[in-house]
Amino acid sequence: MSWYLKVIKNYVNFGDRARRKEYWMFYLVNFLISMGIFVIQMAAGIDGWLNGLYSLFIFLPSLAVTIRRLHDTGRSGWWILISLIPVVGWIVILVFMCLEGESQSNKWGQNPKFGGGYL
């Protein structure tokens, strides 16, 4: 849960780097929260507005952590635009998110795995 809160607290930080663990733990918790909201909505018989509201809340932190993850692999945040290409773009982004970050400092900062980054 601390990884999730770390991303939420840094929701406007587009300039640093994010480890794979930070990225994937955030998305795991995000998925579990979304599923919990979905189950509650289905049990209560209400429309999907609650999940939509949560998606709106989580949009900026998701964008920020993805851009920081791209930075960790040595890529510009503009690479996120490739995800607008259906299927192929999603696969490319998935591969980038799974790659290990650069071990040395890059123009977005020190390697967060070894004490660099924020907080």
BAFI-3210 file (N, C-alpha, C; in Angstrom, 3 decimals, decimal comma, padded with zeros to 6 digits):
// residues 119
n [1|2|3|4|5|6|7|8|9|10|11|12|13|14|15|16|17|18|19|20|21|22|23|24|25|26|27|28|29|30|31|32|33|34|35|36|37|38|39|40|41|42|43|44|45|46|47|48|49|50|51|52|53|54|55|56|57|58|59|60|61|62|63|64|65|66|67|68|69|70|71|72|73|74|75|76|77|78|79|80|81|82|83|84|85|86|87|88|89|90|91|92|93|94|95|96|97|98|99|100|101|102|103|104|105|106|107|108|109|110|111|112|113|114|115|116|117|118|119]
n.u [000,821|002,067|003,520|001,527|000,452|002,697|002,862|000,432|000,910|002,846|001,639|001,858|004,422|006,387|008,971|010,985|012,282|010,855|010,830|010,478|009,134|007,706|005,961|004,515|003,450|001,808|-000,072|-001,117|-002,406|-004,166|-005,731|-006,916|-008,420|-010,172|-011,548|-012,765|-014,472|-016,083|-017,346|-018,782|-020,481|-021,958|-023,192|-024,729|-026,342|-025,986|-025,157|-022,142|-020,909|-019,393|-017,015|-016,153|-015,696|-013,590|-011,689|-011,280|-010,117|-007,714|-006,382|-004,360|-002,216|-001,622|-000,757|001,499|003,194|003,657|005,036|007,287|008,293|008,978|011,030|012,881|013,749|015,211|013,857|011,970|009,122|007,252|006,979|004,788|002,668|002,621|000,979|-001,485|-001,863|-003,738|-003,454|-000,704|000,732|000,076|001,320|003,999|004,347|003,860|006,078|008,148|007,551|008,209|010,920|014,204|015,362|017,711|020,950|022,725|022,898|020,653|019,326|017,052|017,535|018,968|019,414|016,547|016,453|018,682|018,584|018,145|015,851|012,663|011,047]
n.v [-001,200|001,164|001,835|002,566|004,832|006,452|007,059|008,442|010,673|011,933|012,891|014,931|014,886|014,765|014,597|012,902|009,606|006,288|003,196|-000,242|-001,771|000,154|001,105|-001,269|-002,194|-000,062|-000,244|-002,772|-002,444|-000,445|-001,888|-003,771|-002,076|-001,000|-003,334|-003,935|-001,715|-002,184|-004,612|-003,771|-001,908|-003,616|-005,276|-003,431|-002,613|-000,327|002,110|002,496|004,844|005,322|003,886|005,231|007,755|007,149|006,407|008,851|010,251|008,845|009,192|011,253|010,591|008,026|008,623|010,179|008,326|006,490|008,006|008,653|006,100|005,528|007,392|006,181|004,104|005,448|006,843|009,439|011,088|011,535|009,231|007,953|008,561|006,690|004,731|005,390|004,169|001,534|-001,748|-002,471|-000,236|-000,477|-002,865|-002,169|-000,203|-001,835|-003,567|-001,673|-000,913|-003,201|-003,460|-003,291|-000,507|002,138|001,664|003,622|007,159|009,293|011,830|012,385|011,965|010,220|006,638|005,231|002,873|002,658|004,583|007,042|009,468|010,614|011,819]
n.w [000,000|000,566|-001,698|-003,452|-002,173|-002,272|-004,999|-005,313|-003,670|-005,170|-007,473|-009,372|-010,185|-012,767|-013,494|-012,491|-011,825|-011,867|-010,250|-011,400|-009,501|-008,010|-010,006|-010,832|-008,391|-007,724|-009,829|-009,279|-006,756|-007,548|-009,408|-007,659|-005,992|-007,898|-008,657|-006,230|-005,943|-008,161|-007,453|-005,197|-006,422|-008,107|-006,212|-004,855|-006,838|-008,389|-010,940|-012,993|-012,080|-009,798|-010,119|-012,362|-011,274|-009,536|-011,460|-012,707|-010,591|-010,328|-012,686|-013,263|-011,385|-012,445|-015,031|-014,411|-013,016|-015,024|-016,920|-015,386|-015,121|-017,773|-017,990|-016,292|-017,848|-019,640|-021,578|-023,147|-021,735|-023,672|-025,111|-024,163|-025,747|-027,751|-026,876|-027,770|-030,148|-031,104|-029,761|-030,862|-029,863|-027,162|-026,522|-026,934|-024,911|-022,675|-022,832|-022,452|-019,817|-018,467|-018,770|-017,322|-015,444|-016,298|-015,053|-014,289|-013,480|-015,220|-017,452|-016,023|-013,416|-010,529|-010,207|-008,962|-007,599|-006,079|-004,074|-005,285|-006,675|-005,420|-002,415]
ca.u [000,000|002,929|003,883|000,349|000,394|003,846|002,477|-000,628|001,529|003,677|000,793|002,239|005,863|006,628|010,363|011,936|012,268|010,100|011,249|009,458|008,333|006,770|004,961|003,649|002,701|000,747|-001,126|-001,759|-003,339|-005,183|-006,613|-007,691|-009,407|-011,180|-012,380|-013,583|-015,532|-016,984|-018,147|-019,716|-021,498|-022,830|-023,986|-025,682|-027,204|-025,846|-024,412|-020,693|-020,407|-018,400|-015,763|-015,760|-015,156|-012,270|-010,808|-010,951|-009,203|-006,439|-005,811|-003,108|-001,140|-001,263|000,021|002,789|004,054|004,044|006,083|008,500|008,810|009,657|012,287|013,808|014,315|015,975|013,000|011,193|007,721|006,440|006,747|003,463|001,726|002,546|-000,132|-002,697|-001,986|-004,340|-002,767|000,752|001,210|-000,079|002,370|005,267|004,376|004,000|007,484|008,935|007,300|008,841|012,377|014,936|015,792|019,141|021,637|023,424|022,077|020,356|018,917|015,902|017,956|019,697|018,677|015,742|016,684|019,812|018,443|017,806|014,420|011,999|010,579]
ca.v [000,000|002,351|002,205|003,240|006,167|007,205|007,571|009,429|011,893|012,537|012,844|015,927|014,770|014,170|014,829|011,970|008,228|005,345|001,797|-001,200|-002,167|001,245|001,117|-002,443|-002,246|000,933|-000,772|-003,893|-001,877|000,240|-002,931|-004,331|-001,065|-000,949|-004,534|-003,759|-000,756|-002,865|-005,578|-002,984|-001,358|-004,703|-005,724|-002,375|-002,380|001,039|002,244|002,559|006,200|005,302|003,467|006,346|008,794|006,679|006,492|010,269|010,575|008,149|009,448|012,015|009,780|006,953|009,249|010,595|007,179|005,890|008,861|008,449|004,760|005,706|008,082|005,227|003,294|006,339|007,354|010,641|010,863|011,603|007,868|007,504|008,770|005,490|003,917|005,766|003,232|000,324|-003,027|-002,371|000,754|-001,024|-003,876|-001,443|000,378|-002,950|-003,985|-000,617|-000,939|-004,404|-003,369|-002,767|000,878|002,372|001,522|004,873|008,374|009,817|013,237|012,513|011,757|009,018|005,388|005,178|001,593|002,819|005,765|008,262|009,707|011,607|011,494]
ca.w [000,000|000,623|-003,075|-003,996|-001,566|-002,779|-006,321|-005,103|-003,133|-006,211|-008,658|-010,385|-010,405|-014,076|-013,851|-011,900|-012,307|-011,041|-010,363|-011,835|-008,338|-007,731|-011,079|-010,817|-007,134|-007,861|-010,686|-008,595|-005,772|-008,337|-009,928|-006,549|-005,595|-008,967|-008,555|-005,029|-006,277|-009,094|-006,685|-004,385|-007,337|-008,551|-005,063|-004,515|-007,993|-008,903|-012,190|-012,892|-011,834|-008,726|-010,747|-013,226|-010,399|-009,111|-012,634|-012,873|-009,497|-010,468|-014,014|-013,223|-010,799|-013,379|-016,097|-013,849|-012,720|-016,302|-017,494|-014,586|-015,465|-019,063|-017,688|-015,691|-018,934|-020,511|-022,647|-022,884|-021,393|-024,890|-025,590|-023,715|-026,850|-028,581|-026,374|-028,509|-031,269|-030,541|-029,647|-031,027|-028,906|-025,814|-026,347|-026,804|-023,564|-021,734|-022,873|-021,807|-018,381|-017,920|-018,880|-016,171|-015,600|-016,491|-013,766|-013,994|-013,520|-016,551|-017,355|-015,125|-012,035|-010,126|-010,209|-007,732|-006,933|-005,172|-003,235|-006,019|-006,799|-004,591|-001,066]
c.u [000,863|003,354|002,746|000,283|001,544|003,518|001,409|-000,034|002,341|002,930|001,124|003,744|006,097|008,115|011,374|011,827|011,461|010,597|010,120|008,543|007,295|005,627|003,981|002,870|001,557|-000,400|-001,824|-002,792|-004,483|-006,210|-007,504|-008,760|-010,527|-012,114|-013,288|-014,748|-016,556|-017,909|-019,182|-020,836|-022,477|-023,741|-025,061|-026,632|-027,140|-025,011|-022,921|-020,120|-019,329|-017,026|-015,247|-015,141|-013,758|-011,266|-010,375|-009,933|-007,798|-005,740|-004,451|-001,974|-000,684|-000,391|001,423|003,708|004,490|005,153|007,380|009,129|009,537|011,000|013,320|014,460|015,081|015,176|012,266|009,760|006,794|006,181|005,378|002,422|001,618|001,400|-001,460|-002,905|-002,533|-003,448|-001,240|001,335|001,139|001,009|003,727|005,395|004,552|005,449|008,364|008,773|007,967|010,365|012,991|015,367|017,289|019,835|022,361|022,428|021,809|019,813|017,694|016,267|018,724|018,794|017,883|015,933|017,781|019,772|018,162|016,308|013,916|011,568|011,665]
c.v [001,261|002,796|002,985|004,674|007,048|007,826|008,649|010,746|012,642|012,613|013,882|015,909|014,016|014,182|013,839|010,597|007,355|003,930|000,940|-001,559|-001,103|001,234|-000,049|-002,586|-001,234|000,365|-001,987|-003,384|-001,164|-000,762|-003,494|-003,354|-000,989|-002,152|-004,453|-002,815|-001,407|-003,830|-004,851|-002,420|-002,437|-005,163|-004,706|-002,071|-000,958|001,033|002,397|003,920|006,233|004,894|004,551|007,483|008,414|006,771|007,924|010,706|010,023|008,446|010,135|011,239|008,643|007,474|009,599|009,404|006,478|006,701|008,708|007,090|004,806|006,398|007,109|004,344|004,149|006,930|008,609|010,250|010,914|010,223|007,344|007,644|007,559|004,584|004,291|004,895|001,926|-000,908|-002,895|-001,396|000,245|-002,051|-003,206|-000,855|-000,719|-003,433|-002,958|-000,662|-002,138|-004,360|-002,839|-001,337|000,979|002,353|002,799|006,033|008,734|011,230|013,459|012,187|010,474|007,800|005,284|003,881|001,705|004,145|007,061|008,457|010,712|010,998|011,199]
c.w [000,000|-000,774|-003,724|-003,477|-002,034|-004,137|-006,179|-004,606|-004,187|-007,537|-009,719|-010,653|-011,713|-014,432|-013,322|-012,551|-011,349|-011,310|-010,912|-010,675|-007,998|-008,738|-010,934|-009,513|-007,152|-008,692|-010,084|-007,592|-006,490|-008,887|-008,822|-006,061|-006,628|-008,906|-007,329|-005,275|-007,196|-008,358|-005,834|-005,254|-007,780|-007,413|-004,703|-005,665|-008,529|-010,183|-011,915|-012,580|-010,763|-009,268|-011,686|-012,433|-009,906|-010,271|-012,894|-011,817|-009,747|-011,797|-013,960|-012,532|-011,722|-014,506|-015,599|-013,599|-014,006|-016,961|-016,705|-014,863|-016,808|-018,859|-017,122|-016,752|-019,934|-021,653|-022,193|-022,519|-022,597|-025,490|-025,161|-024,828|-027,768|-028,127|-027,030|-029,745|-030,700|-030,718|-029,732|-030,008|-027,481|-025,519|-026,146|-025,400|-022,512|-021,679|-022,170|-020,289|-017,708|-017,963|-017,595|-016,464|-015,826|-015,132|-013,341|-013,950|-014,973|-016,385|-016,475|-013,682|-011,812|-010,215|-008,901|-006,948|-005,876|-004,431|-003,964|-006,032|-005,796|-003,275|-000,145]
res [m|s|w|y|l|k|v|i|k|n|y|v|n|f|g|d|r|a|r|r|k|e|y|w|m|f|y|l|v|n|f|l|i|s|m|g|i|f|v|i|q|m|a|a|g|i|d|g|w|l|n|g|l|y|s|l|f|i|f|l|p|s|l|a|v|t|i|r|r|l|h|d|t|g|r|s|g|w|w|i|l|i|s|l|i|p|v|v|g|w|i|v|i|l|v|f|m|c|l|e|g|e|s|q|s|n|k|w|g|q|n|p|k|f|g|g|g|y|l]
***
